């Protein structure tokens, strides 16, 4: 169990992810980002999500660790739009073990990622989440995010058998 005080010596250590962390981070994400979490996730949680970000922006892939156990992670990247002087930070995934949520682990991860984004010259951080993910929306609003815009994502389930229209015989 973690101490309740965020400035305690025993609070989780935030550090850059290393290759040995990938399996544990993947399993935490697997528990969190399921089809039940969001039926219309346009990004799916899989091993390529982690490895791609780790290989391209490893300094923006961080973990919270306590007593050699990974408690949560944040995976980010930067985006530079053609013709724009701005550099954007994109927080792609933020996950904390279910039993440790509301214990400031996500907050510590976000603050460290924000610091790293600033260090890289980022002027704006972008996140996205489901419109019905109230805890995430509240979390990000608490950290200064605003300008909520809802997007429409649609799905077509190809595994369902479609009902064939009967063919009329002459």
C-alpha angles and dihedrals in degrees: 000000000000123000113256096232115086094210096050117124089241097056115119119286113235112216143154114280117253127203092258089061094061098088094049093045089049092052093048089051091047090057093047107036103053130144087261089056090062124353091199102045103156088194115054125211109242139135091270091062091062099037094047093051093041091052096045105033107013092155087063093051107087138167137203110227132187123179090346093306121118108233100178146333145216123209120194143164138187128242127200113193118215110255094014124107090208126097115208129207116215118200098206101177134007117178136168126183109267095239091055101047115123090032096103095257092120090046092053091048093049094048092051093047090048089052090051092048090053090049088056093051098258113163100186135026120214126198134171133200139159115288088236095051094103096170092055093046091050091047094052094043088053087057094052103269116144140151093083111198122185118219129196118234119180130194136201114201106215093184093069116091111242119225108248116221111241114254113234114227117219 
